[in-house]
Amino acid sequence: MSGGVDSAVAAARAVDAGHDVTGVHLALARNPQTYRSGARGCCTLEDSRDARRAADVIGIPFYVWDMADRFHEDVVDDFVSEYAAGRTPNPCLRCNEKIKFAAVLDRAVALGFDAVVTGHHARLGPDGLLRRSVDIGKDQSYVLAVLRRDQLDRSIFPLGDSTKAQVRAEAAERGLAVADKPDSHDICFIADGDTRRFLADRLGETPGDIVDAQTGAVLGTHQGAYAYTVGQRRGLALQTPAPDGGPRYVLSITPVTNTVTVGPAAALDVSDVAGDRPVWTGGPEPVGPIECEVQLRAHGDVVPATVTLADGRLHAALHRPARGIAAGQAVVAYKPDPAGDVVLGSATISS
């Protein structure tokens, strides 16, 4: 129970379904004084109190589990090292993979529980297939696609058949004070939302060049390549205009030379994507090419593609180019389905 409206309603629905439910809030900060106040992100002290109050209203036991060390190692340290390597990680995806459906699930099973229930907006039906939520705008199947089959078998997502508006209305009817609580959007472990400063404090300033992809000319300097991501346009502070007068975008980041390469928007087009550490849960692993759709970033558009699994990698040949695709994000393959698009599998984009 994060302290938000989704997990509170999910817990209440689990009780209504006849399950023996215990509410758990995760303490993820090594130093509680670093917890934020207010509504930015999640995991604030207010969130812990809101979760406890919701559990009291629902009438279930409530505990706080200290996962701070595991979270720091598997999510925060991973976030920093990925940026240092020139990639753009998704910490919510990593948290699901390493914390909520690994560390938490392992402890829950050891204590005799059968499953972990969360407020994610996704569907997991009797057929065991992970599907998009009916509320496409709130769908979170993308950040759950990293889960293995054995983890999905011990997961319950009660909100997948409801829109966010319906969840809020139900929370109000149940007398839950979090009914109107704003959604969290920021990275939970960055107190002020300033990712660049957070990384600079941990990686230090490492000046390097900003280079034009077309001419090789040095157009400017940066204080750390980790402050940039593929597709970025703002904040480049370049003094030399492009020959055609158009904007420049970050095309690539090369940690070895500490170089940020920029160029025109058209140079962002990608037609082939490769991903490491594939997870395939939508059925038997394909032995040949399959036609499907892929999503290449959270809340990004889907693109028709031909996907193959070979030599421990997932390859997606896109039927139309996509832009702003960054290594470190996930490529998630979906099978279109009238009952809700089915997650076939995922991998971490490497190139």
C-alpha positions as CSV (number, residue, x, y, z in Angstrom):
1,M,0.0,0.0,0.0
2,S,1.8,3.1,-1.3
3,G,-0.5,5.6,0.3
4,G,-2.3,6.4,-2.9
5,V,-5.8,5.8,-4.1
6,D,-5.0,2.9,-6.4
7,S,-3.4,0.5,-3.8
8,A,-6.1,1.4,-1.3
9,V,-8.9,0.4,-3.6
10,A,-7.0,-2.7,-4.7
11,A,-6.7,-3.8,-1.1
12,A,-10.4,-3.2,-0.5
13,R,-11.4,-5.2,-3.6
14,A,-9.1,-8.0,-2.5
15,V,-11.0,-8.2,0.8
16,D,-14.3,-8.1,-1.0
17,A,-13.1,-11.0,-3.1
18,G,-12.7,-13.1,0.1
19,H,-8.9,-13.0,0.4
20,D,-7.2,-12.8,3.8
21,V,-5.4,-9.5,3.2
22,T,-2.6,-7.8,5.0
23,G,-1.5,-4.2,4.1
24,V,2.2,-3.6,3.6
25,H,3.9,-0.2,3.1
26,L,7.5,-0.2,1.9
27,A,10.1,2.0,3.7
28,L,12.5,2.7,0.9
29,A,14.7,5.5,2.3
30,R,17.8,4.6,4.3
31,N,17.5,7.8,6.2
32,P,13.9,8.6,7.0
33,Q,14.8,12.3,7.2
34,T,15.3,12.3,3.4
35,Y,11.6,11.5,2.9
36,R,9.8,14.3,1.2
37,S,6.8,16.2,2.5
38,G,3.9,17.0,0.2
39,A,2.7,15.3,-2.9
40,R,5.8,15.1,-5.2
41,G,6.4,11.5,-6.3
42,C,5.7,8.8,-3.8
43,C,7.2,7.2,-0.6
44,T,6.7,10.3,1.6
45,L,6.0,10.2,5.3
46,E,2.5,11.4,4.4
47,D,2.2,8.3,2.2
48,S,2.9,6.0,5.0
49,R,0.3,7.6,7.2
50,D,-2.2,7.7,4.4
51,A,-1.7,3.9,3.8
52,R,-2.1,3.2,7.5
53,R,-5.4,5.2,7.7
54,A,-6.7,3.4,4.5
55,A,-5.9,0.0,6.1
56,D,-7.8,1.0,9.2
57,V,-10.9,2.0,7.2
58,I,-10.7,-1.3,5.2
59,G,-10.2,-3.2,8.4
60,I,-7.0,-5.1,7.6
61,P,-3.7,-5.5,9.5
62,F,-1.0,-3.1,8.4
63,Y,2.8,-3.3,8.5
64,V,5.8,-1.3,7.3
65,W,8.5,-3.4,5.7
66,D,12.0,-1.9,5.5
67,M,13.3,-2.5,2.0
68,A,15.7,0.5,2.0
69,D,19.0,-1.3,1.4
70,R,17.6,-3.5,-1.3
71,F,15.9,-0.6,-3.0
72,H,19.1,1.5,-2.9
73,E,21.2,-1.3,-4.4
74,D,18.8,-2.5,-7.0
75,V,17.0,0.7,-8.1
76,V,19.0,3.8,-7.0
77,D,22.5,2.5,-7.7
78,D,21.3,0.9,-11.0
79,F,19.7,4.3,-12.0
80,V,23.0,6.1,-11.4
81,S,25.2,3.5,-13.1
82,E,22.9,3.3,-16.2
83,Y,23.1,7.1,-16.7
84,A,26.8,6.9,-16.3
85,A,26.9,4.3,-19.1
86,G,25.0,6.6,-21.4
87,R,21.6,4.8,-21.1
88,T,18.2,6.1,-19.9
89,P,16.8,3.7,-17.3
90,N,13.2,3.4,-16.1
91,P,13.4,3.1,-12.3
92,C,9.7,2.2,-12.0
93,L,10.3,-0.9,-14.2
94,R,13.3,-1.8,-12.2
95,C,11.4,-1.4,-8.9
96,N,8.7,-3.8,-10.1
97,E,11.3,-6.3,-11.3
98,K,13.6,-6.2,-8.2
99,I,11.5,-5.0,-5.3
100,K,7.7,-5.4,-5.5
101,F,7.7,-8.7,-7.4
102,A,11.0,-10.1,-6.2
103,A,12.0,-9.0,-2.7
104,V,8.5,-8.3,-1.5
105,L,7.0,-11.4,-3.1
106,D,9.8,-13.6,-1.8
107,R,9.2,-12.4,1.8
108,A,5.5,-12.7,1.4
109,V,5.7,-16.3,0.2
110,A,8.2,-17.1,3.0
111,L,5.6,-15.8,5.5
112,G,2.9,-18.0,4.0
113,F,1.0,-15.6,1.7
114,D,-0.1,-16.7,-1.7
115,A,0.3,-13.5,-3.8
116,V,1.1,-9.9,-3.9
117,V,-1.8,-7.5,-4.7
118,T,-1.0,-4.1,-6.2
119,G,-2.9,-1.1,-7.6
120,H,-1.3,-1.3,-11.0
121,H,-3.6,-0.5,-13.9
122,A,-3.3,-3.8,-15.8
123,R,-5.2,-7.0,-16.2
124,L,-4.2,-10.5,-15.4
125,G,-7.1,-12.9,-16.2
126,P,-7.7,-16.6,-15.5
127,D,-5.7,-17.4,-18.6
128,G,-2.6,-15.9,-16.9
129,L,-2.0,-13.4,-19.7
130,L,-1.0,-9.9,-18.8
131,R,-3.2,-7.4,-20.7
132,R,-3.5,-3.6,-20.9
133,S,-5.9,-1.9,-18.6
134,V,-9.3,-0.7,-19.9
135,D,-8.0,2.8,-19.0
136,I,-5.4,3.1,-21.8
137,G,-4.3,6.5,-20.4
138,K,-3.4,4.9,-17.1
139,D,-2.2,1.5,-18.4
140,Q,0.9,0.2,-16.6
141,S,1.4,-3.1,-18.4
142,Y,4.6,-1.6,-19.9
143,V,6.3,-1.4,-16.5
144,L,5.0,-4.9,-15.6
145,A,6.2,-6.6,-18.8
146,V,9.5,-7.4,-17.2
147,L,7.9,-9.9,-14.8
148,R,8.6,-13.6,-15.2
149,R,5.9,-16.2,-15.5
150,D,6.4,-17.4,-11.9
151,Q,6.0,-13.9,-10.6
152,L,2.9,-13.2,-12.6
153,D,1.4,-16.4,-11.2
154,R,1.6,-14.9,-7.7
155,S,0.3,-11.5,-8.7
156,I,-3.1,-9.9,-8.5
157,F,-4.1,-6.6,-10.2
158,P,-7.7,-5.8,-9.2
159,L,-8.0,-2.5,-11.0
160,G,-7.4,-3.5,-14.6
161,D,-11.1,-3.4,-15.5
162,S,-11.7,0.1,-14.1
163,T,-10.9,3.6,-15.2
164,K,-9.0,5.9,-12.8
165,A,-12.2,8.0,-12.5
166,Q,-14.1,4.9,-11.4
167,V,-11.4,4.0,-8.8
168,R,-11.6,7.5,-7.3
169,A,-15.4,7.4,-7.1
170,E,-15.2,4.0,-5.4
171,A,-12.6,5.3,-2.9
172,A,-14.9,8.1,-2.0
173,E,-17.9,5.7,-1.5
174,R,-15.7,3.6,0.8
175,G,-14.8,6.6,2.8
176,L,-11.1,6.5,1.9
177,A,-9.4,9.9,2.5
178,V,-7.1,9.3,-0.4
179,A,-9.9,9.5,-3.0
180,D,-8.8,12.8,-4.3
181,K,-5.1,12.5,-3.6
182,P,-3.0,13.5,-6.7
183,D,-1.2,10.9,-8.7
184,S,2.6,10.6,-8.2
185,H,4.6,11.5,-11.3
186,D,8.2,12.1,-10.2
187,I,11.0,9.7,-9.5
188,C,10.3,8.8,-5.9
189,F,13.9,8.9,-4.6
190,I,14.7,12.4,-6.1
191,A,13.3,14.7,-3.5
192,D,13.1,17.9,-5.6
193,G,12.5,16.3,-9.0
194,D,15.9,17.6,-10.3
195,T,17.4,14.5,-12.0
196,R,20.3,16.4,-13.4
197,R,21.5,17.7,-10.0
198,F,20.8,14.3,-8.4
199,L,23.2,12.7,-10.9
200,A,25.8,15.5,-10.7
201,D,26.0,15.0,-6.9
202,R,26.8,11.4,-7.3
203,L,28.8,11.4,-10.5
204,G,30.5,14.8,-10.3
205,E,31.1,17.2,-13.1
206,T,32.8,15.6,-16.2
207,P,33.1,18.2,-18.9
208,G,33.0,17.0,-22.5
209,D,32.1,18.1,-26.0
210,I,28.8,18.4,-27.8
211,V,29.4,17.4,-31.4
212,D,27.5,17.9,-34.6
213,A,26.7,14.5,-36.2
214,Q,26.8,15.9,-39.7
215,T,30.0,17.9,-39.7
216,G,31.9,16.6,-36.6
217,A,32.3,20.1,-35.4
218,V,32.3,20.8,-31.7
219,L,29.3,23.0,-31.0
220,G,29.6,23.4,-27.3
221,T,30.5,21.7,-24.0
222,H,28.6,19.9,-21.3
223,Q,29.4,19.3,-17.6
224,G,28.3,15.6,-17.7
225,A,26.9,13.5,-20.5
226,Y,24.6,11.8,-17.9
227,A,22.5,15.0,-18.0
228,Y,21.3,14.2,-21.5
229,T,19.0,11.7,-23.1
230,V,18.3,10.7,-26.7
231,G,15.7,12.9,-28.3
232,Q,16.3,15.8,-25.9
233,R,16.0,19.3,-27.5
234,R,15.9,21.7,-24.6
235,G,18.9,22.7,-22.5
236,L,21.6,22.2,-25.1
237,A,22.7,25.9,-25.0
238,L,24.3,25.8,-28.4
239,Q,25.5,29.1,-29.9
240,T,26.0,27.9,-33.4
241,P,22.7,27.5,-35.4
242,A,22.1,24.6,-37.7
243,P,22.8,25.3,-41.4
244,D,19.0,24.9,-42.2
245,G,18.0,26.9,-39.1
246,G,16.2,24.0,-37.6
247,P,16.5,22.6,-34.0
248,R,19.0,20.1,-33.0
249,Y,18.3,17.0,-30.8
250,V,20.5,14.6,-28.8
251,L,21.2,11.7,-31.1
252,S,23.6,9.6,-29.0
253,I,25.7,9.6,-25.9
254,T,29.2,8.1,-25.9
255,P,30.6,7.6,-22.4
256,V,34.0,6.4,-23.6
257,T,34.7,9.7,-25.2
258,N,32.3,11.7,-22.9
259,T,30.6,13.0,-26.1
260,V,27.1,14.1,-26.7
261,T,26.2,14.0,-30.4
262,V,23.4,16.2,-31.8
263,G,21.7,16.6,-35.1
264,P,18.4,17.1,-36.9
265,A,15.1,15.4,-35.9
266,A,15.2,13.1,-39.0
267,A,18.4,11.5,-37.6
268,L,16.4,10.3,-34.6
269,D,14.5,7.8,-36.8
270,V,15.0,4.2,-35.8
271,S,13.9,1.2,-37.8
272,D,15.6,-1.7,-35.8
273,V,15.7,-2.2,-32.1
274,A,17.7,-4.8,-30.1
275,G,17.1,-5.7,-26.5
276,D,18.9,-7.8,-23.9
277,R,17.6,-10.0,-21.1
278,P,14.3,-10.9,-22.8
279,V,11.4,-12.1,-20.8
280,W,8.6,-13.9,-22.7
281,T,5.4,-14.6,-20.8
282,G,2.6,-14.4,-23.5
283,G,3.0,-18.0,-24.5
284,P,5.8,-20.3,-25.8
285,E,8.9,-18.4,-27.0
286,P,8.6,-17.9,-30.8
287,V,10.8,-20.1,-32.9
288,G,10.6,-17.7,-35.9
289,P,9.5,-14.1,-36.6
290,I,6.1,-13.0,-35.2
291,E,4.1,-10.0,-36.3
292,C,3.0,-7.8,-33.3
293,E,3.2,-4.3,-31.9
294,V,5.9,-2.9,-29.8
295,Q,6.0,-0.1,-27.2
296,L,9.4,1.5,-26.8
297,R,8.9,3.9,-23.8
298,A,6.4,4.4,-21.0
299,H,3.2,5.9,-22.4
300,G,4.7,5.9,-25.9
301,D,2.9,5.0,-29.1
302,V,2.8,1.4,-30.3
303,V,4.5,0.6,-33.6
304,P,3.8,-2.5,-35.8
305,A,6.9,-4.7,-35.9
306,T,8.4,-8.1,-36.7
307,V,9.9,-9.6,-33.6
308,T,12.4,-12.4,-33.3
309,L,14.2,-14.0,-30.4
310,A,17.7,-15.2,-31.1
311,D,21.0,-15.7,-29.3
312,G,19.5,-14.4,-26.0
313,R,18.3,-11.1,-27.6
314,L,15.1,-9.7,-28.8
315,H,15.1,-8.0,-32.2
316,A,12.3,-5.8,-33.4
317,A,12.2,-4.7,-37.1
318,L,9.8,-1.7,-37.0
319,H,7.3,-1.3,-39.9
320,R,7.6,2.4,-39.6
321,P,10.4,4.5,-38.0
322,A,10.2,5.6,-34.4
323,R,12.0,8.6,-32.8
324,G,13.7,9.2,-29.6
325,I,14.4,5.6,-28.7
326,A,16.9,5.4,-25.8
327,A,19.0,2.5,-24.7
328,G,18.0,1.5,-21.2
329,Q,14.3,1.7,-21.8
330,A,12.2,-1.4,-22.4
331,V,10.9,-2.8,-25.7
332,V,7.6,-4.5,-25.0
333,A,5.8,-6.7,-27.5
334,Y,2.0,-6.8,-27.6
335,K,-0.5,-8.9,-29.4
336,P,-3.5,-6.8,-30.3
337,D,-6.6,-8.4,-28.9
338,P,-10.3,-7.1,-28.6
339,A,-10.3,-8.2,-25.0
340,G,-7.2,-6.1,-24.2
341,D,-3.8,-6.2,-25.9
342,V,-1.7,-9.1,-24.5
343,V,1.9,-8.6,-23.3
344,L,4.0,-11.1,-25.2
345,G,7.4,-10.2,-23.8
346,S,9.9,-7.6,-23.2
347,A,13.6,-6.8,-23.2
348,T,15.9,-3.9,-22.2
349,I,16.9,-1.8,-25.2
350,S,20.6,-2.1,-25.9
351,S,20.8,-0.7,-29.4
